[in-house]
């Protein structure tokens, strides 16, 4: 069977969301990962799907799987540490590639492959989820409203109807956000702030007042790269968590399970955070549990010599039939939408890009609304 798409990391939360959204839009999808059992429900319910065991470290096997799939578009939902490996695999096997975002050094390495991708008539988009992703395209949408852009702030805020800890989309990524020095750009200078030293309280529509803090995110790199010719001087990214989740994550870090430092257990070297990731996969979502999220971008600058400010927001619910995904639909579904845009020829540019460079906002926002995600400009719904 020839497939329209290959999804790497398809047994993780985001991979399952991407695969299911593509399947529900009528495409055929090859799910690739290391734990088939976690994809059994999708494989059972969708005829145009199949599964292959794939470990990206086995380059020969990964290449053979991609080649035999017949697919020319890969959506990579693996942990971000493997994003460059996935991109190199796709370049070798002549497939377009999308991922959910990498840390800044790897993002720069991906951009450096732009000429190679263009010469092979391939497109790579990094950061195709919520933020980066939806937030990036909201920024592209407001670009023409300014003669000059001075400050860009972006972030996410979420809450749930129960004070229960439910595993975030990637506990490794979240722990990194809590602990790694966060880059921000102030007056065109790159500086770093420790996340827990930058906590403030802020109110977001539909969420309420929460602790908010700087975190390491690739938008600091991509936003400045994409809009520095518009006069951007300041770029900041924030994360916000409900108290019950915030405290549990802090506990994991302070007590040691979130550590990335290898330890010896019965003579075997393991990283506690990798063990933690596997343990947390066993946690079941409580019955009746729902989430909501606000993805936001605030832009200030000048228009006709006057100061101008725009707040873009994307409000995300828990969808009926997608309860096990919570508000994580806003990461997997946008990646699916962008992959479909490449398949349909809506996105034609070739090379390495961030979403704000090549994804057309209006059709993208229309697809978000089909999935009950509302986009607002200064409080007014625009999709």
ABEGO torsion letter per residue (X at the ends): XBBABBBBGAABAAAAAAAAAAAAAGBBBBBBBABAAAAAAAAAABAABBBBBBBAABAAAAAAAAAAAGBABBBBABBAAAAAAAAAAAAAAGBBBBBAEBBAAAAAAAAAAAAAAAAAGBBBBBGABAOBGAAAAAAAAAAAABABBABBBBEBBBBBABBBBBBBABAAAAAAAAABBBBBBBGGBBBBBBAAAABBBBBBBGAEBBBBBBBBBAAAAAAAAAAAAAGBABBBBBBBBBAAAAAAAAAAAAAGAABABBBBBGGBBBBAAAAAAAAAAABBBBBGBBBBBBBBBBBBBBBGGBBBBBBBBBBBBBBBGAAAAEAAAAAAAAAAAAAAAAAAGABABBEBBBAAAABBAAAAAAAAAAAGBBBBBGGBBAX
